[in-house]
């Protein structure tokens, strides 16, 4: 797709010839940032609808009407990888959501651990960052953001058929090539917050039948760095197992 053609996430069913009204932030972006006008082309996408070519058919100062012309790409779900993330403060959590979207995570589950400080986050705000990242990286779906849940509850209700890799900062984890040998989708990755997991949480994780401890190197990584490093490894080794 040409890089000067905007992409927008529009979560509704679509069909050829349909007229959509865009308002508020989307209209402002197209009108005043992208300087679109009648006849301008854009792409719109939605998880179940795929990606469609559309054209502006009319506009005012705050509203655009677009007509859906044709579908250019079918729906495409990202690989069945979940990220379980203990929230961290400020823009670094938004950065994690952005990079998780770019690296193909299908679902982000917010996890409360003993050392979690930033437990009061807006899922809507995080979802908005996921949408923006999906629009920019040409993904055709947007990861779901699941409200925060205690780690103990998640482990108690975990599906044993979904391997759960977790970043083990104690040095007791396995190297990536061993931890991920033969793994394919579905799977999940758990990264703790700043300060790591408490001793009793590590005991719970080690005792669970679905968990796999993952060693991420000798250095102590920040939570956002650890997330990106681990997701890159998951993407690499899972792709190898499908060859």
HELIX and SHEET records of a PDB file:
HELIX    1   1 UNK A   24  UNK A   28  1                                   5    
HELIX    2   2 UNK A   29  UNK A   33  3                                   5    
HELIX    3   3 UNK A   91  UNK A  102  1                                  12    
HELIX    4   4 UNK A  123  UNK A  137  1                                  15    
HELIX    5   5 UNK A  151  UNK A  156  1                                   6    
HELIX    6   6 UNK A  176  UNK A  179  1                                   4    
HELIX    7   7 UNK A  199  UNK A  207  1                                   9    
HELIX    8   8 UNK A  223  UNK A  241  1                                  19    
SHEET    1   A 5 UNK A   7  UNK A   9  0                                        
SHEET    2   A 5 UNK A  41  UNK A  46  1                                        
SHEET    3   A 5 UNK A  50  UNK A  59 -1                                        
SHEET    4   A 5 UNK A  64  UNK A  73 -1                                        
SHEET    5   A 5 UNK A  19  UNK A  22 -1                                        
SHEET    1   B 6 UNK A 144  UNK A 150  0                                        
SHEET    2   B 6 UNK A 107  UNK A 112  1                                        
SHEET    3   B 6 UNK A  81  UNK A  85  1                                        
SHEET    4   B 6 UNK A 187  UNK A 191  1                                        
SHEET    5   B 6 UNK A 163  UNK A 167  1                                        
SHEET    6   B 6 UNK A 211  UNK A 214  1                                        
END                                                                             
